[in-house]
Amino acid sequence: MTIQTIAGIAIPDSALVREATDFIREAEDDLLFDHSRRVYLFGALRGQRSGLQPDLELLYVGAMFHDLGLTERYRTSELRFEVDGANAAQDFLLQHGVDPAAARTVWLSIALHTTPGVPQHLDPEVALVNAGVETDVIGLGRDELSPDAIAAVTAAHPRPDFKKRILSAFNDGMKHRPDTTFGTMNDDVLAHFDPGFQRTDFVDLIETNSWPE
């Protein structure tokens, strides 16, 4: 049995991982699939540097499902796209006999992957899905990784015109449910594509709510 490794990071050779890969490969285009694999690899690499020891199967599933809520099949709800992906991953894991507590950890890793300042204080899988996303999307932690590791990851999963294409994917997955971006960085995406986008103002909510004072 040959275990695939990329940049020294093993892709777990288990039925769960193979079925998760097949599930996401069928649901996502190359943009999101390759991004999700890079999130796993960069998250695991950053975990090595920080001394975190995640369950690699759970980290893999969290990384692979984290943007599923942006896809055409899964973006029909009025939930945050992160929650759509988290729900799908939790259902997948429970259907495959994974312990509910472990499935909940994966749920959190996906639901919180765009929430800065919180994931790093939770389980390693939650912290490292977020870390992988940070590295691949906004470059945080990239300078901590060796050029050889980065080259190996991007050779296996290229990122042609990634910045522009991932922004378009974010917009496509959220523009029909703009209220779900309140309180997150996602409203920046909608404002970028739609100059008429009206952000919900938290201060306004406080000052104009029904309390009489």
C-alpha positions as CSV (number, residue, x, y, z in Angstrom):
1,M,0.0,0.0,0.0
2,T,1.4,3.4,-1.0
3,I,0.4,6.4,1.1
4,Q,0.5,9.6,-0.9
5,T,2.5,12.4,0.6
6,I,2.8,16.0,-0.6
7,A,5.4,18.3,1.0
8,G,6.0,15.5,3.5
9,I,2.3,15.6,4.6
10,A,0.5,12.3,4.3
11,I,-3.0,12.0,2.8
12,P,-4.5,9.4,5.1
13,D,-5.2,6.2,3.2
14,S,-8.6,5.3,4.7
15,A,-12.0,4.6,3.4
16,L,-13.3,7.7,5.0
17,V,-10.8,9.9,3.3
18,R,-11.2,8.3,0.0
19,E,-15.0,8.7,0.1
20,A,-14.7,12.3,1.3
21,T,-12.4,13.0,-1.7
22,D,-14.8,11.4,-4.1
23,F,-17.7,13.3,-2.5
24,I,-16.0,16.7,-2.9
25,R,-14.5,15.9,-6.3
26,E,-18.0,15.3,-7.6
27,A,-19.5,18.4,-5.9
28,E,-16.8,21.0,-6.5
29,D,-15.0,22.4,-9.6
30,D,-11.2,22.4,-9.8
31,L,-10.9,25.8,-8.2
32,L,-12.5,24.8,-4.9
33,F,-11.2,21.2,-4.9
34,D,-7.6,22.2,-5.3
35,H,-8.1,25.1,-2.8
36,S,-9.5,22.6,-0.3
37,R,-6.6,20.2,-0.7
38,R,-4.1,23.1,-0.3
39,V,-6.0,24.1,2.9
40,Y,-5.4,20.6,4.3
41,L,-1.7,20.6,3.3
42,F,-1.0,24.1,4.5
43,G,-2.9,23.5,7.7
44,A,-1.0,20.4,8.4
45,L,2.3,22.1,7.6
46,R,1.5,24.9,10.0
47,G,0.5,22.4,12.6
48,Q,3.9,20.8,12.4
49,R,5.6,24.2,13.0
50,S,3.3,25.0,16.0
51,G,3.5,21.5,17.6
52,L,-0.2,20.8,17.1
53,Q,-1.1,17.1,16.5
54,P,-4.5,16.9,14.8
55,D,-6.4,13.8,13.8
56,L,-5.4,13.9,10.1
57,E,-8.6,12.3,8.9
58,L,-10.7,14.9,10.7
59,L,-8.5,17.7,9.5
60,Y,-8.8,16.4,6.0
61,V,-12.6,16.2,6.1
62,G,-12.8,19.7,7.6
63,A,-10.5,21.1,4.9
64,M,-12.3,19.4,2.0
65,F,-15.8,20.4,3.1
66,H,-15.0,23.9,4.3
67,D,-16.2,25.7,1.1
68,L,-18.9,23.2,0.0
69,G,-21.6,25.8,0.9
70,L,-20.4,27.9,-2.0
71,T,-21.3,25.3,-4.6
72,E,-24.4,25.4,-6.7
73,R,-25.9,22.3,-5.0
74,Y,-25.3,23.6,-1.4
75,R,-25.8,27.3,-1.6
76,T,-29.6,27.4,-1.8
77,S,-30.2,28.0,1.9
78,E,-30.4,31.3,3.8
79,L,-27.7,30.1,6.3
80,R,-24.1,31.3,6.3
81,F,-22.2,29.3,3.6
82,E,-19.9,28.1,6.4
83,V,-22.8,26.5,8.2
84,D,-24.0,24.8,5.0
85,G,-20.6,23.1,4.6
86,A,-20.4,22.3,8.3
87,N,-23.8,20.6,8.3
88,A,-22.9,18.6,5.2
89,A,-19.6,17.4,6.7
90,Q,-21.2,16.5,10.0
91,D,-23.9,14.5,8.2
92,F,-21.3,12.8,6.1
93,L,-19.2,11.8,9.2
94,L,-22.2,10.5,11.2
95,Q,-23.3,8.4,8.2
96,H,-19.8,6.9,8.2
97,G,-20.0,6.0,11.9
98,V,-17.7,8.7,13.2
99,D,-18.1,9.6,16.8
100,P,-20.6,12.5,17.3
101,A,-18.1,14.5,19.3
102,A,-15.5,14.2,16.5
103,A,-18.1,15.1,13.9
104,R,-18.9,18.2,16.0
105,T,-15.3,19.2,16.0
106,V,-15.3,19.1,12.2
107,W,-18.5,21.1,12.2
108,L,-16.8,23.8,14.3
109,S,-13.7,23.8,12.1
110,I,-15.8,24.6,9.0
111,A,-18.4,26.9,10.7
112,L,-15.6,29.0,12.2
113,H,-13.1,29.0,9.4
114,T,-13.8,32.7,8.5
115,T,-13.9,33.8,12.1
116,P,-10.5,35.2,13.1
117,G,-9.3,35.2,16.7
118,V,-11.3,32.1,17.9
119,P,-10.2,28.9,16.1
120,Q,-6.7,28.9,17.4
121,H,-8.0,28.5,20.9
122,L,-10.0,25.4,20.1
123,D,-9.1,21.8,19.0
124,P,-6.2,21.4,16.6
125,E,-8.5,20.4,13.7
126,V,-10.4,23.7,14.2
127,A,-7.3,25.8,14.5
128,L,-5.6,24.2,11.5
129,V,-8.5,24.4,9.0
130,N,-8.5,28.1,9.8
131,A,-4.7,28.3,9.5
132,G,-4.8,26.5,6.1
133,V,-7.4,28.9,4.8
134,E,-5.5,31.9,6.1
135,T,-2.4,30.8,4.3
136,D,-4.0,29.9,1.0
137,V,-6.4,32.9,0.7
138,I,-4.6,35.8,2.4
139,G,-1.0,34.6,2.7
140,L,-0.9,34.5,6.5
141,G,1.8,32.1,7.7
142,R,3.2,31.6,4.1
143,D,6.5,33.1,5.1
144,E,6.9,30.4,7.8
145,L,6.8,27.6,5.3
146,S,9.8,26.5,3.2
147,P,9.8,27.4,-0.5
148,D,10.2,23.7,-1.3
149,A,7.0,22.8,0.7
150,I,5.0,25.6,-1.0
151,A,6.3,24.6,-4.4
152,A,5.3,20.9,-3.8
153,V,1.8,21.9,-2.6
154,T,1.1,24.2,-5.6
155,A,2.6,21.8,-8.1
156,A,0.1,19.1,-6.9
157,H,-2.7,21.6,-6.7
158,P,-2.1,24.7,-8.8
159,R,-3.7,28.1,-8.2
160,P,-4.1,29.7,-11.6
161,D,-5.6,33.2,-11.3
162,F,-6.7,32.1,-7.8
163,K,-7.2,35.5,-6.2
164,K,-9.7,36.7,-8.7
165,R,-11.4,33.3,-9.2
166,I,-11.9,32.7,-5.4
167,L,-13.4,36.1,-4.9
168,S,-15.9,35.4,-7.7
169,A,-16.7,32.1,-6.1
170,F,-17.3,33.8,-2.7
171,N,-19.6,36.3,-4.4
172,D,-21.5,33.7,-6.3
173,G,-22.1,31.7,-3.1
174,M,-23.3,34.6,-1.0
175,K,-24.9,37.3,-3.2
176,H,-28.4,35.8,-2.9
177,R,-28.2,35.8,0.9
178,P,-26.5,39.1,1.8
179,D,-27.9,39.2,5.3
180,T,-25.7,36.2,6.2
181,T,-22.6,38.3,5.8
182,F,-23.4,40.6,8.7
183,G,-20.7,40.5,11.3
184,T,-18.2,38.7,9.1
185,M,-15.5,39.6,6.6
186,N,-17.8,38.2,3.9
187,D,-19.6,41.6,3.5
188,D,-16.3,42.9,2.0
189,V,-16.7,40.5,-0.9
190,L,-20.3,41.6,-1.7
191,A,-19.3,45.3,-1.4
192,H,-16.5,44.6,-3.8
193,F,-18.7,43.2,-6.5
194,D,-21.8,45.4,-5.9
195,P,-21.1,49.1,-5.2
196,G,-24.8,49.4,-4.1
197,F,-24.5,46.8,-1.4
198,Q,-25.8,48.1,1.9
199,R,-23.9,46.7,4.9
200,T,-25.9,46.2,8.1
201,D,-24.4,48.6,10.7
202,F,-24.1,47.2,14.2
203,V,-24.0,50.7,15.8
204,D,-27.2,51.5,14.0
205,L,-28.9,48.3,15.3
206,I,-28.0,49.4,18.8
207,E,-29.1,53.0,18.4
208,T,-32.4,52.4,16.6
209,N,-33.7,49.2,18.2
210,S,-37.0,49.1,20.1
211,W,-35.6,49.8,23.6
212,P,-37.0,53.1,24.7
213,E,-33.9,54.8,26.1
